């Protein structure tokens, strides 16, 4: 069954009606983006548009035809807009400081919250509450069609590869999202989980753990990997357990030096390095990694004539083609060579050179 109920063809479609259904709405079906993409200015502008009576784009929701699911609806398109409305009602942000109401003398209500308006300007709140949303309901139990509709509606705003990959239902995707939501390592990262950044990172780590030999972390390989494990297999469960163990080691090593976890492209390299060099002496590894990051930073401040070419190359590979097999091998080899020097002499600095011919690039 696949039925489309057009916008405004049913009653009870006001903002207040939909807010009352809030607990029946799934904001995070598998194909959805991570919340929080809108900044406060965009959210305030959207509320401004509603109160001033401007048209806003349609919302699309999925409604299972047999109604056996936990939720009555799930958001296909309009998640950020609907969340914005609900957050305003719950006083999570106020009107903008330059808010004006175009057709009514409303006094100074700029910067005011929903609750303040409800007490002091009930007519304005009533205007918001009664605003009718254009909600298109898709009634079906065919999840493939829902995912396809989501992608079609969102292609105009350039879904990235992670969003397209994670929009697909499957065992490995579900496990990836579960691990990201529960494992403490991801709370240590010093970049935001915007547009599935954490899920993309974990997919790469799982692929590295899965591969018998190092492989590139390209879109093609990641897509094929996720597709291979759409259903549960003992093989991938073992990979997941090994990766969780690897994340635990990462958590131990980066405890206290979390500020080093700012660059997405370095984390797979450190994952491999820590996994391969774990000798039950985390303090030694922690001190080395801190020293290595420090000498890289110092090297960037050097004059051109004094630049350490190996450290310079490491930085370049972090930025250009970081997911290629060659870039992964080269950075891992550089790390290992510097670690060997560190173990021998107890320190490394930006002047420490290694023979490029000894790097294990092949």
N, C-alpha and C positions, 0 to 999 in steps of 0.2 A: 504493500500500500504506500502510495506517495501522493499526498494532498497538500495544496497550498491554500491557506486561508488569507486572503488579501488584507492589507492594513485597513483599520477602521471599519471592518465588516462585522465586528462584534462589539457589544457594549462593554463597559467596565475597562476601558483602555487608558484611563487617566494616570498621571504620575502616582497619585495616591493609591489607586487600584493596584498598580504594579509594585509599589512599595509594600503593600500588605501581603503580596505574594513572595516577598523576598526570600523567605526560607524554603520556598518551593523551586527556586531557580538555581541551577548549577552554573556557576560562573567559570568553572575550570574543567570543562570536558577535555578530552585528550588533545584536540586540535587547537586549543586556545593558547594565546600568548600569556606571559606572566603579567600580573597586574602592575600598575604603577608607571606606565609609560608616559602618561600626561603629567606635565608639571602644573603647579598651582595656578599659574596664569591662564593656561589653556582650560583648566577646570572652571575657573571663575568666569571666563569669557563664555563658556557653554551655558552656565546658569544664567548669565546676563541675557543671552539670546532667548532662552525659554521665558524668563519673566517679561521680557519686552515683546514676546509674542512672535518671534521669528520662527520660520520653518526650520526644523532640524531633520537630518537624514533618517531614513527608515531603520528600524531594528528588525533583526531576524532571529527567531527562536525556534528551537526544535522541540516538538511535543510528541513523545512516543505514543503510537496509536493504541497500545494495549495498557498503558498507564501502570506498568508493573515496576517501573524504576523508582528509585528513592526520590527523585525530583520530578516535578510536573513539567518543567521546562529546562532547557539548557541553551546558553547563549551561542548563537552562530556568528552574528555580527552586531556590534554595538556594545560590547562589553565595557569598554572604557567610558562610554557615554552614560550607560545605565549605572555603573559603579559611581561615577561622578555625581549623578543625581542623588543616589542613596547616601553618599558621603556628606553631601551638603545638608540633607535632611537630618543627618546624625551629627551635625555641627563639627565635622572634621576639617572644614575650612569655611571662611566667611565670604561674603560678597567682596569684590575688589574695592580698593580704596577710591577708585574713580568711577564707581558704578553710578549710572543715572537711569531713571525710568523715563522713557521717551514721551509718553502720552499722559502722565498723571503727576500732579504735584505730590511728591512723596516725602518731602523733607530730606534730611540727611541720613540716608540708610547705608551709605557706603561703608564697607568694612564690617557690616553687621552679620550676625549668625542667624540661622533659621529660627532658633528658639527665641531670639530677641525680636525678630520680625513677627513671630506668631503672637507674642504678647502685645507689642506696640504697633504693628502694622499688619493686622490679620488679613486685610484685603489683598495685600501683596502675596502673602503665603497662600491664600486661597487661589490666587491667579496661577501660582506654581503648581499647587496640588491638583487643580482641575485641568491643567494642560494635557491635551490628548496626544499620546504617543502613537506614531505610525508603526505598529508592530505586525510584521508578517509572520504567521505561524506555519511551520513546516511539520506536517504530521506523517511520520514514517518510522519504521524500525530498521530501515536500511542505512546503517552507519556509513557505508562507503559513499552514498549519495550526499549525506550531510557533510562529510569531509571534503568532497568535491565542491560543494556549494561554498563552504568556508574559503577554500583556496580561490575559487572564482571571484568571490566578493572582495577578497583581500589582495589579490594580485596587483591591483592598482596602487597599493601602498607598499609594494615591494617586500613580500615575505622573504626572509633570509633562508638559507639552506636548512638551518636547524629547525625553524618553524615548520617548513614543509615536511621535513623528515619526522618530526615529533607529532605532526598532525595525524599520522597514520597509527592505527590501532595495532598493537602487537605486544607479545610478552616482554621482549627486551626493552621496548619503550616504556612500558609500565614499570619495570624494575628500575630503569634509569631515573624516572621521576621520583620513585619511592626512596631510592638511595640519596638523591639530592636533598629531599625534604627531611631526611632523618640523620644523615651522617654529619658529625661535628666538623669535619674538615672544611665543608663548604661555608660554615660560619666564620672561618678564618680568612677567607679570601677578601682581598682589598679592592675588588671591583664588583659592581652590581650585577645581579642576575637579570639583566635586561635581555629580552628576546631569547631566552633559553641559553644564555652563556654558560651556566653551570652544567646544564644537561649536555651541551655540545662538548664541553671539556671532559665530562665523564665518559661520553661515547668514545672519545679518542683514547682515553686511558684503558677502557675495556678492549678496544681494538688492539692496542699495543700488547695487552696481556694475552689476548687470544692468539695473536700471530706467532707462529713458530720462529719466524725471522722478522726483523724490523720491516715495517711497511710504511708507506706514505699515509698521511692522514688527510687525504683528499676527499672531496665531496663524494666522488664515485665509490671509493672504498668504504666510507662511512655508511652511505646509502645501502650498499650491498651487504654490509655487516648486519645492519638493523633488519633488513629484509630476510636475511638467512635465518634469523631467530625470531620470526613472528610468532612461533609457537615454542613452548617450553621444551628444552632438551637438556639432558644431563651435562652435555659438553659446555653449554653456556652457563649453567649453574655453577660449575667448577671455576669458570673464568670470573664470574661475579664474586665468588668467595675470595679468590686470590686478589682481586682488585680492591675489595673492601679491606683486606689485610694490608695491601699496599697503601691505602688511604690512611689507615691507622698509623703506619710508619711515618707517613708525611706529617700527620698531626703531631706526632712526638717530636720530629725534627724541627718543625716550624713553630713550636710552642715558644713564645717570647720573641720571635722574629717574624711575626705575621706580616709586618709592613713590607716584607720582601715579596709577598704574594700579590703583586699588583699587575703583573704582565701575563696574560693568558698563554702566550706562546712558550714561556719558560717552564710552565708547570709539567707538561709531559716529559720534558728532558730531566727535570729533577725527580720526577716519579721513577723513571728508568734508572737514573743514577743511584738514588737511595735504595731502590729494590736490589740492585746488583752489588751494592757496596755495604749493605747492612752487616755489621759485625758486632752487634750488641753493644756498641759504643756510640750512642746517639749524640753525646756531647761533642765528640770529635767531628762527626759529620756536620753538626749544627755550626760549630765554630768555623769549619772550612767553608761552608756555604755562605755564611755571613762575610767571611774574609774575601771570598771570590766576588760576591756582589759589590763589596766595597772597592776592590781594586778595579773592577769594571767601571764604576762610577768615577774613580780618580783618573782612570785612563782617558775618559771622555773630556777631562779638563786639560789634558796635556796639549802642548803645541804639536803641530803636524809632524815635525821632525822627531818628536819623542814618543809618538803614539806606539803602543805595543800592537803590532800587526795581528797577532793571534786573538787578542781581546777585542780588537776592532772588528775582526772577522766574525767573532761570536755575536757581537751586537748586530752586525749586518744580517746575519742569518736569522736572528730573532725577529727581524722586521721584513725581510724579503724572502718569500718562498719558505716560510717557517715550517709548513706542513709537508714539504718534500722529503723524500727518503734521504737524499744527500745532506740536507740541512740538519735533519735529526741526527744522523750518524756523526757529522762533523762536530756539532755542539757537544754531543755525548762524549766523543773522544777527547775534545779539549778539556772538558770537566774532569775526565779520568786522569789525564796527564797532569793537570794541576794538582789533583788530589794526591797523586803519587809523590809529587814534589813536596806537598804539604806534610805528608806522613814522614818523609825522610828528614826534612829540615825544620819542621814545626811551624812554618809560616810560608806565605806567598805574598808578593806585592806586585804592583803594576809594572815593575821593571823585570819581573821574572819572565824569562823567555823559554819557550819549548821549541824543539826542532819540528818544523811542520812536516818533515818527512816521516816522523815517528807517529803521526796521527793515524788512527785506525779508520780511514775513510772508506776503504773498500768494502 
